[in-house]
Amino acid sequence: MWAVLDKEKEIKAYLDGELLPEVRMKYEIAEEMGLLDRVLSDGWKSLSAKETGRIGGLMTKRKKEKLKKLKEDIEKANREIT
């Protein structure tokens, strides 16, 4: 798995499906927002502060949702055991 890379290596890793889940999520959100083409051609620096802030906010929201679901699943499993 790849961590922080230069632009070309990160794009190649994205296209090859070799990014860490958190970085992959960033690309997925950019795609959902219609920004992926610009990111792939010009890099993350081509986005405005508003756009990158929105991506970061959505990443945080999804991480929280994932953590909440994981906690609920653990609690449910613990109840089933006892």
C-alpha positions in Angstrom: 0.0 0.0 0.0 1.1 3.5 -0.7 1.2 6.4 1.7 2.1 10.0 0.7 3.5 10.1 -2.8 4.3 12.6 -5.5 1.5 13.4 -7.9 2.4 10.9 -10.6 3.0 8.0 -8.3 -0.2 8.7 -6.3 -2.3 8.9 -9.5 -0.8 5.6 -10.7 -1.5 4.0 -7.3 -5.1 5.3 -7.5 -5.6 3.9 -11.0 -4.0 0.5 -9.9 -6.2 0.4 -6.7 -3.1 0.4 -4.4 -3.9 3.4 -2.2 -4.6 3.3 1.5 -8.3 3.3 2.3 -8.2 6.9 3.6 -6.5 8.2 0.5 -8.8 6.2 -1.7 -11.8 7.7 0.1 -10.5 11.2 -0.8 -10.4 10.2 -4.5 -13.9 8.7 -4.3 -15.3 11.9 -2.8 -13.6 14.0 -5.4 -15.2 11.8 -8.0 -18.6 12.2 -6.4 -18.2 15.9 -6.4 -17.2 16.0 -10.1 -13.6 17.0 -9.3 -11.7 13.9 -10.1 -10.8 14.8 -13.7 -9.2 18.1 -12.5 -7.4 16.3 -9.7 -6.0 13.7 -12.0 -4.9 16.3 -14.6 -3.7 19.1 -12.4 -3.3 17.6 -8.9 -4.9 18.5 -5.6 -3.4 22.0 -5.6 -5.8 22.9 -8.4 -8.8 22.7 -6.1 -10.0 25.7 -4.1 -9.9 25.9 -0.3 -13.7 25.5 -0.4 -13.5 22.3 -2.4 -10.7 20.7 -0.4 -12.6 21.7 2.8 -15.7 20.0 1.6 -13.7 16.9 0.7 -12.2 16.9 4.2 -15.5 17.5 5.9 -17.1 14.5 4.0 -14.1 12.3 4.9 -14.6 13.2 8.5 -18.3 12.5 8.3 -17.8 9.1 6.7 -15.1 8.1 9.2 -17.4 9.0 12.1 -20.3 7.0 10.5 -18.0 4.0 10.0 -16.8 4.2 13.6 -20.3 4.4 14.9 -21.4 1.4 12.9 -18.4 -0.6 14.0 -19.2 0.3 17.7 -22.9 -0.7 17.1 -21.8 -4.0 15.5 -19.5 -4.8 18.5 -22.2 -4.0 21.0 -24.6 -6.2 19.1 -22.1 -9.1 19.0 -21.4 -8.7 22.7 -25.2 -8.8 23.5 -25.5 -12.0 21.4 -22.6 -13.6 23.3 -24.1 -13.0 26.7 
